[in-house]
Amino acid sequence: MRVNVTKDSLLHALQHVLKAVSVNHLIPILSGVSIRKDQDVLIFTSSNTNMTIEYRISLTTSSTSEQEDGAIVVPARYLYEIVRKLEPGSIRLETTEQRILLLSSGDAHIRLCGMDSATFPTIQKTDRHTVARWSINNAVLKSAVRQVACAVSTSETRPVLTGVFFECNNEVLSLIATDGVRLASRTLTVEHAGAIHIQGVIPGVNLYEVSKMLKDEQGTTVIEVGTNQIQFTSKELHVQSALLEGSYPSVEKLIPQSFSSELTVKTVSLLQAVERVSVLASGSIIRLVVSGGSLELLSQTAEIGDVLDQVALLEKNGEDFRISLNATFLLDILRCIDCEYVRFRFTGIMGPLVFLPQDLSASMLFLITPVRTAN
């Protein structure tokens, strides 16, 4: 392989593929990144067996006589640190028959010992095994993932809850995540789905990483689902993730259909009040008290102090109530609600608190289970 590429392009590619690199993987080659030149494209690939990332750089064809196709796998972290410290400008990559990658930039010349790329995982084409395919705007996908990711479980006790459940029914895509204490749901419209009905569970970490890599918010991502994997393709980025095994629990019965009180508040006002009150929240527990026309938030830490804050109610329907919540979980939810006003519904002293955007036609919903306290 022999090719010239700019430092910015090389660094940008490595920043993407590093997200699937394991530093101390049991399979040594997976601590590396595959670099392959194929005609007028330079392809970078990384994999941790659970997720494979491929990033492509289009090459100019003006100097094809000086370029040669080829491939090699080199230690990903060392390559990234080396490239990061090189001077701006063009970098020459060249491989030798002894599987050595030579990097040249200005007066700097680096030799990296490489490995054979023949055994390195690649993106598997799904053409023969594709069950469903649809397209979605990047900005919409990023927003939806951010909203449901806050409720993904981080415990391996129930591995399926570390994922995000998806169901595509014709052109309606539903995303749901829960850790048993919180639940987040988002429904959105997708393009070119056709008459399909498919569901599965995507590892939450993988889905979140995909959303962070989508920089062009005006662009579109093509999603393809196979029998046990899902792929995301957007311009030069291609990500393949395994799907989690197991049945996701039915959450329909968890969503209350009735409530005894409903409040409407300004989202940012409630968020800021919870942030203030949480400073002195022992065990991260805060109390919400609705009495008359006011919403009070209280917390305390023994021998340190206590906090009382108030939030103006834009609207109240129903009875007064008081409830204790985990402030950290509540903050995660409020930071995901990207609308000016939020409704929340009280469904009982130990029933979940339901959060909805003021515009009920919006397609997001959050639940948080209260904390049982002595008073």
Secondary structure, 3 states (H helix, E strand, C coil): CEEEEEHHHHHHHHHHHHHHCCCCCCCHHHHEEEEEEECCEEEEEEECCCEEEEEEEECCCCCHHHCECEEEEEEHHHHHHHHHHCCCCEEEEEECCCCEEEEEECCEEEEEECECHHHCCCCCCCCCCCCEEEEEEHHHHHHHHHHHHCCCCCCCCCHHHHEEEEEEECCEEEEEEECCCEEEEEEEECECCCCCEEEEEEEHHHHHHHHHHCCCCCCEEEEEECCCEEEEEECCEEEEEECCCCCCCCCHHHCCCCCCEEEEEEHHHHHHHHHHHHHHCHHHEEEEEEECCEEEEEEEECCCEEEEEEEECCEEEECCEEEEEEHHHHHHHHCCCCCCEEEEEECCCCCCEEEEECCCCCCEEEEECCCCCCC
